[in-house]
């Protein structure tokens, strides 16, 4: 099922290129609605924020590498550790996973774009403005300083002096609005725009993982947005939602935050599982064992993740019987993870494994996940959690889950899909060196933190004395962080080298089974000249034996796509994608102005709504060209 075999003549292909091309020069760059261009922006921006967060993390490791260090003082350290955690969780982990999904989900399901590309284009600019606003505050010594979880009353009006916590609250509005907009787009695209024949049971596992995580985002993110705005009302308008002296409840913030915060781990982890399920069949040279079992485990993981939030609150004065239920749920969620693990092992064991760099990172995931998963089960037990609560044992567990459970699969996915995105191959030798440096550096940096936690070293301290005995392990952790940084420099060098003189990639250099490998490398703006017809879960390995292989009847003169039914992906109606427009970026900047203004003025909360309202009205006001295209599509049979 190669792209060249779609059967379009030269004239029709030229019309298709003209219809899907962006405006020339800088206007096209600003106005583009190509999901691939927007996704690349998400991924690159998230990796830059990852670099910034890594620098902050290295600064903390250096500060703690020995007793009595004076590199930073306590006030700056509070800002540094808050900015590090906030950057990694809100500005890197979720956006980068959504960026990868935004690029590959339409390709994997055989469609030409996402359902709401203008909304997704707007979400990127909102995300960028939010991140830059947070770092602008940090540069002006107004960085958030109450932790990435921003607990009240520390972040409330009584103790959160200045505008530091306000910047954090506004960032939540930026990033969660972005996450919700992208999630709605991905869910709609996955359910309604699949290629004909791609029933739900034939949908790629990465698409399933994206669908599950996106539905989770839709249910979880409004909670933390509401909580952040209630704190902001307490700070700016004198309300008392979290003030016990006036009838409020400080624990309400923890419930609202962790109802979002623990599923957030799975916003990151579930897409990573989908990446693994995409990579293993390709290099095992056989279809995934237990495809339906993995689908069910992903769905059950999504449901169960909403029943875990109180295991972050065992040290609070909650009923002991209630805590026991959350302990049971914390153990239970390990079951769907184990189901997927055994399916992957069975696939590898029953195939003919080709050990390339993407598979090395998947092997690294297996090793680190075992440690992170086991310590997670340990922390799910109330008695142990009470002993190690707020110690470096929890820090070690968090990093093993997030770096081991997400960063290793992410690097595997980058090496796997880079040829598709840029048409160049990354260097295998450099990739292997990066893998080993990352594996050694990561374990050297974070495994000692388990021991430090068991020895009583608390979190969120900026220095300690020599008589604690924590110095040697902290120094070892700092050395590991330096090795980890070396692996990141090697990764950047590999990327730059590949873009400049990397070996040209074929359309399907790995022999993959899913539809993204049917498109050219890099894909055209329209992805596929004709929408493919699917007959199995591995459409490139098992193309239709009879009947049509391509959808016919879609216009090549318009940005036209196909909407299909939810269950069986039967053709339903034609869909006219919106044309490139400057209004998404205008709307994003007016929303940014409104939110930043609201930090400094109560009037800004109300008056600042006027520019976004005008921008969104203009956004949805049809142009003559759009009305003409709609009319042309309606006239065609």
C-alpha positions in Angstrom: 0.0 0.0 0.0 2.5 2.6 -1.1 1.6 6.2 -1.6 2.7 6.1 -5.2 0.0 3.5 -6.0 -3.0 5.7 -5.1 -3.7 6.3 -8.8 -4.0 10.2 -9.0 -2.9 11.7 -12.3 -0.5 14.7 -12.4 -3.3 17.3 -12.8 -5.3 16.0 -9.8 -2.1 15.7 -7.7 -1.2 19.3 -8.6 -4.8 20.4 -7.5 -4.4 18.5 -4.2 -1.0 20.2 -3.5 -2.5 23.6 -4.3 -5.5 23.1 -2.1 -3.5 22.0 0.9 -0.6 24.4 0.6 -0.2 27.1 3.2 0.1 30.8 2.2 3.6 31.8 1.1 6.3 33.4 3.3 5.7 34.2 7.0 1.9 34.2 6.7 1.9 30.5 6.0 4.1 29.9 9.0 1.7 31.8 11.3 -1.6 30.7 9.8 -0.8 27.0 9.1 -3.3 24.4 10.2 -1.2 21.4 9.2 -1.4 19.0 12.2 2.2 18.0 11.5 3.6 21.5 11.6 1.7 22.3 14.8 2.8 19.0 16.3 6.5 19.7 15.5 6.1 23.0 17.3 4.6 21.3 20.4 7.4 18.7 20.5 10.3 21.2 19.9 8.9 23.7 22.4 8.3 21.0 25.0 11.9 19.7 24.5 13.2 23.3 25.0 11.2 23.5 28.2 12.6 20.1 29.2 16.1 21.6 28.7 15.2 24.5 30.9 13.8 22.2 33.6 16.8 20.0 33.3 19.1 23.0 34.0 17.1 23.8 37.1 17.2 20.2 38.2 21.0 20.1 37.7 21.2 23.3 39.8 19.4 21.6 42.7 21.6 18.5 42.4 24.7 20.7 42.5 23.4 22.7 45.5 22.8 19.4 47.4 26.0 17.6 46.2 27.6 18.3 49.5 26.8 19.7 53.0 26.6 23.4 53.5 26.7 24.4 49.8 25.9 28.1 49.2 25.3 28.2 45.4 21.8 29.4 45.9 20.0 30.7 49.0 16.7 29.3 50.5 14.4 31.8 48.6 15.9 31.1 45.2 16.0 27.4 45.9 12.2 27.5 46.6 11.7 29.1 43.2 14.1 26.7 41.5 12.5 23.5 42.8 9.0 24.8 42.1 9.9 25.9 38.6 11.6 22.6 37.9 8.6 20.5 38.9 6.1 22.8 37.2 8.1 22.9 34.0 8.5 19.2 33.8 4.9 18.3 34.6 3.0 21.1 33.0 5.3 22.4 30.2 7.1 19.3 29.1 5.5 15.9 29.9 1.9 16.4 28.9 2.6 18.7 25.9 5.2 16.5 24.4 3.0 13.4 24.5 0.1 15.4 23.0 2.5 16.7 20.3 3.6 13.2 19.3 -0.1 12.1 19.2 -1.1 15.1 17.2 1.5 14.3 14.6 0.9 10.5 14.2 -2.7 9.9 15.1 -4.1 11.3 11.8 -1.5 9.4 9.9 -2.1 6.2 11.7 -5.9 6.3 11.1 -5.6 7.4 7.5 -7.0 10.9 7.5 -5.7 14.2 6.2 -5.9 16.4 9.3 -7.4 16.6 12.7 -11.0 17.4 13.2 -10.5 20.9 14.6 -7.1 22.2 13.4 -7.8 25.8 14.2 -8.5 25.0 17.8 -5.3 23.0 18.0 -3.3 25.8 16.4 -4.7 28.2 18.9 -3.8 25.8 21.8 -0.1 25.9 20.8 0.2 29.6 21.1 -1.7 29.6 24.4 0.8 27.0 25.6 3.8 29.0 24.5 2.5 32.3 26.0 1.8 30.5 29.3 5.3 29.0 29.5 7.0 32.2 28.6 4.9 34.1 31.2 6.0 31.7 33.9 9.7 32.0 33.1 9.4 35.8 32.7 8.2 35.9 36.3 11.1 33.7 37.4 13.6 36.0 35.6 12.1 38.9 37.6 12.5 37.1 40.9 8.7 36.4 40.9 8.9 32.7 40.1 6.4 30.4 41.7 7.8 29.1 45.0 5.1 27.0 46.7 6.0 23.7 45.0 4.6 22.3 41.7 1.5 21.3 43.7 1.1 24.8 45.1 -0.5 23.7 48.4 -2.5 26.2 50.4 -2.2 28.0 52.8 1.4 28.3 51.5 0.1 29.6 48.1 -2.8 31.5 49.6 -3.1 35.1 50.5 -1.8 34.6 54.0 1.7 33.2 53.1 1.9 33.6 49.3 3.3 37.1 49.3 3.8 39.1 46.0 2.7 37.7 42.7 4.6 34.4 42.7 1.6 32.1 43.2 -0.5 34.2 40.9 1.9 33.4 38.0 1.5 29.7 38.9 -2.3 29.9 39.0 -2.4 31.6 35.6 0.0 29.1 34.1 -2.4 26.4 35.1 -5.1 28.1 33.1 -2.8 28.4 30.1 -1.6 24.8 30.1 -4.8 23.1 31.0 -6.8 25.0 28.4 -4.2 23.9 25.9 -4.4 20.3 27.1 -8.2 20.3 26.9 -8.3 21.8 23.4 -5.9 19.2 22.0 -7.6 16.4 23.9 -11.0 17.2 22.4 -9.5 17.4 18.9 -7.7 14.1 19.3 -10.8 12.3 20.7 -13.0 13.6 17.9 -10.4 12.7 15.2 -9.9 9.1 16.6 -13.6 8.4 16.8 -15.0 10.0 13.7 -12.2 10.3 11.1 -10.7 6.9 10.7 -10.1 5.4 7.3 -13.0 3.1 6.1 -12.7 -0.4 7.5 -10.7 0.7 10.6 -13.2 -0.5 13.2 -12.4 0.1 16.9 -10.9 -3.3 17.1 -8.5 -2.6 14.2 -7.4 0.8 15.6 -3.7 0.9 16.3 -2.7 0.6 20.0 -1.0 4.0 20.0 -4.3 5.5 18.9 -6.1 3.7 21.6 -3.6 4.9 24.2 -4.1 8.5 22.9 -7.8 8.1 23.0 -7.8 6.9 26.6 -5.4 9.6 27.9 -7.3 12.3 26.1 -10.6 11.3 27.6 -8.8 11.3 31.0 -7.6 14.8 30.3 -11.1 16.0 29.5 -12.4 14.7 32.9 -9.4 15.6 35.1 -8.0 19.0 33.9 -11.1 21.1 34.7 -10.7 20.2 38.4 -7.2 21.7 38.8 -8.3 24.7 36.7 -11.2 25.3 39.0 -9.0 24.9 42.0 -6.3 27.3 40.7 -9.0 29.9 40.0 -10.6 29.5 43.5 -7.1 30.2 45.0 -6.8 33.2 42.7 -10.2 34.4 43.9 -9.0 34.0 47.5 -5.9 36.0 46.7 -7.4 38.7 44.5 -11.0 39.0 45.5 -10.9 38.2 49.3 -12.9 35.0 49.2 -12.2 32.2 51.6 -12.6 28.9 49.8 -9.5 27.5 51.4 -9.5 29.4 54.7 -10.7 27.2 57.6 -11.1 30.3 59.9 -13.9 31.5 57.6 -15.5 28.2 56.8 -13.2 27.1 54.0 -11.1 23.9 53.9 -7.4 23.8 53.1 -7.6 20.0 52.3 -10.1 20.8 49.6 -7.2 22.1 47.5 -5.3 18.8 47.9 -8.4 16.8 46.9 -8.9 19.0 43.8 -5.3 19.0 42.8 -4.6 15.3 43.3 -7.8 14.3 41.6 -6.1 15.8 38.6 -2.5 15.2 39.7 -2.5 11.4 39.9 -4.3 10.9 36.6 -1.8 13.3 35.2 0.9 10.6 35.7 -1.2 8.4 33.4 -1.7 11.3 30.9 2.1 10.8 30.4 2.4 7.0 31.1 -0.5 5.7 28.9 0.7 7.4 25.7 4.2 6.0 26.5 2.6 2.5 26.7 1.1 3.2 23.3 4.5 4.0 21.9 5.9 0.8 23.2 3.0 -1.2 21.6 3.7 0.6 18.3 7.5 -0.2 18.4 7.6 -3.8 19.6 5.6 -5.4 16.7 7.8 -3.7 14.1 11.0 -5.0 15.6 9.6 -8.4 16.7 8.3 -8.9 13.1 4.9 -10.2 14.2 1.5 -8.7 15.2 1.0 -7.7 18.8 0.0 -10.7 21.0 -3.2 -9.9 22.9 -4.3 -6.8 21.0 -7.7 -6.8 22.6 -6.2 -7.5 26.1 -4.0 -4.4 25.8 -7.0 -2.3 24.7 -9.0 -3.4 27.7 -6.0 -2.9 30.0 -5.6 0.7 28.7 -9.2 1.5 29.3 -9.2 -0.1 32.8 -6.1 1.9 33.6 -7.9 5.1 32.6 -10.8 4.3 34.9 -8.7 3.1 37.9 -6.4 6.1 37.7 -9.2 8.3 39.0 -9.4 6.2 42.2 -5.9 6.8 43.5 -5.6 10.4 44.4 -5.9 10.0 48.2 -2.7 8.0 48.3 -0.9 11.3 48.1 -2.8 12.4 51.3 -2.2 9.5 53.7 -0.5 11.9 56.1 -3.6 14.1 56.4 -6.4 13.5 58.9 -8.7 11.4 56.7 -10.6 8.3 58.0 -8.4 5.3 58.1 -11.0 3.0 56.6 -11.2 5.4 53.6 -7.4 5.2 53.2 -7.6 1.4 53.0 -9.8 1.6 49.9 -7.2 3.8 48.1 -4.5 1.4 49.2 -6.4 -1.4 47.5 -6.8 0.7 44.4 -3.1 1.5 44.3 -2.3 -2.2 44.2 -5.1 -3.0 41.7 -3.8 -0.6 39.0 -0.7 -2.7 38.7 -2.8 -5.4 37.1 -3.5 -3.8 33.7 0.2 -2.7 33.6 1.2 -6.3 34.1 -1.2 -7.5 31.4 0.5 -5.3 28.8 3.9 -6.3 30.0 3.2 -10.0 29.5 1.7 -9.3 26.0 4.8 -7.4 25.0 7.0 -10.3 26.3 4.9 -12.8 24.4 5.2 -10.7 21.2 9.0 -10.5 21.5 9.3 -14.2 22.4 7.1 -15.3 19.5 8.8 -13.1 16.9 12.2 -12.5 15.3 13.6 -9.6 17.3 15.7 -6.9 15.6 17.6 -5.0 18.2 17.8 -1.4 16.9 18.1 1.8 19.0 14.3 2.2 19.5 14.2 -1.3 21.1 17.1 -0.5 23.4 15.1 2.3 24.9 12.1 0.0 25.3 14.4 -2.5 27.1 15.5 0.4 29.4 11.9 1.2 30.1 11.3 -2.4 31.3 14.2 -2.2 33.7 13.3 1.2 35.2 9.6 0.6 35.2 10.1 -2.5 37.5 11.8 -0.3 40.1 9.3 2.6 39.8 6.3 0.2 39.8 7.5 -1.7 42.9 8.2 1.5 44.9 4.8 2.7 43.8 3.1 -0.3 45.3 5.2 0.2 48.5 4.0 3.9 48.7 0.5 2.7 48.2 0.6 1.1 51.7 -0.4 3.5 54.4 2.2 2.3 57.1 5.2 2.7 54.8 4.0 5.9 53.2 3.7 7.5 56.6 7.3 6.7 57.3 8.7 8.0 54.0 6.2 10.8 53.3 7.9 14.0 52.1 11.3 12.3 51.9 13.6 11.7 49.0 12.2 8.2 48.7 9.1 9.7 47.1 11.3 11.9 44.8 13.1 8.8 43.6 9.9 6.9 43.0 8.4 9.9 41.0 11.5 10.1 38.8 11.6 6.4 38.1 8.0 6.4 37.1 8.1 9.6 34.9 11.6 9.2 33.4 11.7 5.5 33.3 8.0 5.1 32.4 7.8 8.0 29.9 11.2 9.4 28.9 12.7 6.1 27.8 9.7 5.3 25.6 9.7 8.8 24.3 13.3 8.6 23.1 12.5 5.2 21.6 9.6 6.8 19.7 11.8 9.7 18.5 14.3 7.3 17.1 11.5 5.2 15.6 9.5 8.0 14.0 12.2 10.6 13.2 12.7 9.2 9.7 9.0 9.7 9.0 9.0 13.3 10.3 12.2 14.5 8.6 13.0 11.9 6.0 16.4 11.3 7.6 17.8 8.5 9.7 19.3 9.1 13.1 22.8 7.6 13.7 22.5 4.1 15.3 25.9 4.3 17.0 25.2 7.6 18.6 21.8 6.4 19.6 23.3 3.4 21.4 25.8 5.6 23.2 23.0 7.9 24.3 21.0 5.0 25.6 23.8 3.7 27.7 24.8 7.1 29.1 21.1 7.9 29.9 20.6 4.5 31.6 23.8 4.7 33.7 23.3 8.4 34.5 19.7 8.1 35.4 20.1 5.2 37.8 23.2 6.8 39.3 21.3 10.0 39.8 18.1 8.7 41.3 18.6 5.3 42.8 20.6 6.7 45.7 17.7 9.0 46.5 15.8 5.9 47.7 18.4 5.3 50.3 18.6 8.9 51.3 14.8 8.9 51.8 15.0 5.8 54.0 17.7 7.6 56.0 15.4 10.5 56.6 16.4 13.2 54.2 13.4 15.4 53.7 12.3 17.0 50.4 12.4 20.7 49.8 15.5 21.5 51.9 18.2 23.6 50.3 21.1 22.5 52.5 22.1 20.1 55.3 24.9 19.6 57.7 27.8 17.1 57.5 26.7 15.1 60.5 23.6 13.8 58.7 25.8 11.5 56.6 23.9 12.4 53.4 26.8 13.9 51.6 28.3 10.9 49.7 25.1 9.7 48.2 24.1 13.2 47.2 27.5 13.6 45.5 27.0 10.3 43.7 23.6 11.6 42.6 25.1 14.8 41.2 27.7 12.7 39.2 24.8 10.7 37.8 23.0 13.9 36.8 26.2 15.0 34.9 26.3 11.7 33.0 22.6 12.1 32.2 23.3 15.6 30.9 26.0 14.2 28.6 23.5 11.8 27.1 21.2 14.7 26.3 24.0 16.6 24.6 24.7 13.5 22.5 21.0 13.3 21.6 21.0 17.0 20.4 24.2 16.4 18.4 22.6 13.3 16.8 19.5 15.3 15.8 21.6 18.2 14.3 23.8 15.8 12.5 20.9 13.9 11.0 19.1 17.0 9.9 22.3 18.2 8.1 23.7 15.1 6.6 21.8 12.1 7.8 21.1 9.1 5.5 17.9 9.6 3.5 15.0 7.5 4.8 12.6 5.4 2.7 8.9 5.7 3.3 9.0 2.6 5.5 12.6 2.1 6.7 11.7 -0.2 9.6 9.0 -2.3 7.8 6.3 -1.1 10.1 2.7 -2.4 10.0 0.6 0.8 10.5 -0.6 3.5 8.0 1.8 6.2 8.9 4.5 4.2 7.0 2.3 4.3 3.8 2.8 8.1 3.5 5.9 9.6 2.1 8.8 10.6 4.4 8.3 13.4 5.3 4.5 13.3 4.7 2.9 15.7 2.3 0.6 18.4 3.7 -2.4 16.3 2.8 -0.9 13.1 4.2 -2.5 10.7 1.7 -3.4 11.4 -1.9 -6.3 9.1 -1.4 -7.7 7.8 1.9 -6.8 4.1 2.3 -9.2 1.3 3.0 -8.2 -0.9 5.9 -8.8 -4.6 6.4 -6.8 -5.5 9.5 -5.0 -4.1 12.6 -1.8 -4.3 10.6 -2.9 -2.7 7.3 0.5 -2.7 5.6 1.1 -6.3 6.5 -2.4 -7.4 5.6 -3.9 -5.2 2.9 -7.4 -5.8 1.6 -7.5 -9.1 -0.4 -10.4 -7.9 -2.5 -12.6 -4.8 -3.0 -11.4 -1.2 -3.1 -8.1 -0.2 -1.5 -8.7 3.6 -1.8 -11.5 6.0 -1.2 -12.7 7.7 -4.3 -15.0 10.7 -4.8 -13.3 13.3 -2.6 -12.4 16.6 -4.2 -8.8 17.4 -5.0 -9.7 21.1 -5.3 -10.9 21.5 -1.7 -9.6 20.6 1.7 -12.0 17.7 1.9 -12.0 14.7 4.2 -14.2 11.8 5.2 -16.2 11.4 8.4 -16.9 7.7 9.3 -19.0 6.0 11.9 -17.7 5.4 15.4 -17.8 1.6 15.7 -17.1 0.2 12.3 -15.6 3.2 10.4 -18.2 3.1 7.6 -18.2 6.2 5.3 -20.7 8.7 6.6 -20.3 12.3 5.3 -17.7 14.5 3.6 -16.0 17.1 5.8 -14.6 20.4 4.7 -11.5 21.3 6.7 -11.1 25.0 7.6 -8.6 27.1 5.6 -5.5 28.7 7.2 -6.4 31.7 9.3 -4.6 34.3 11.5 -7.4 34.2 14.1 -6.1 31.3 16.2 -2.9 33.2 17.0 -4.8 36.5 17.5 -7.3 34.7 19.9 -4.4 33.1 21.8 -2.6 36.4 22.3 -5.8 38.2 23.5 -6.5 35.3 25.9 -2.9 35.7 27.1 -3.3 39.4 27.6 -6.5 38.8 29.6 -4.9 36.2 31.9 -1.7 38.2 32.6 -3.8 41.3 33.2 -5.9 39.4 35.7 -2.7 38.8 37.8 -2.3 42.5 38.5 -5.9 43.9 38.4 -9.3 42.7 39.4 -10.7 44.9 36.6 -8.6 43.0 34.2 -10.6 39.8 35.0 -13.6 41.4 33.4 -12.4 44.0 31.0 -9.8 41.7 29.6 -12.5 39.4 28.3 -13.5 41.9 25.6 -10.5 41.3 23.2 -10.8 37.5 23.2 -14.6 37.8 22.6 -14.0 39.9 19.5 -11.2 37.5 18.3 -13.4 34.4 18.7 -16.3 36.1 16.9 -14.0 36.9 14.0 -12.6 33.4 14.1 -16.0 31.8 13.4 -17.2 34.5 11.0 -17.1 32.8 7.6 -15.1 34.4 4.8 -16.3 34.5 1.2 -13.9 31.8 0.2 -15.1 29.4 3.0 -18.7 30.0 2.0 -17.9 29.4 -1.6 -16.1 26.1 -0.8 -19.1 24.9 1.4 -21.5 25.7 -1.5 -19.3 23.8 -4.0 -19.1 20.8 -1.7 -22.9 20.7 -1.2 -23.6 20.9 -4.9 -21.4 17.8 -5.6 -23.2 14.4 -5.3 
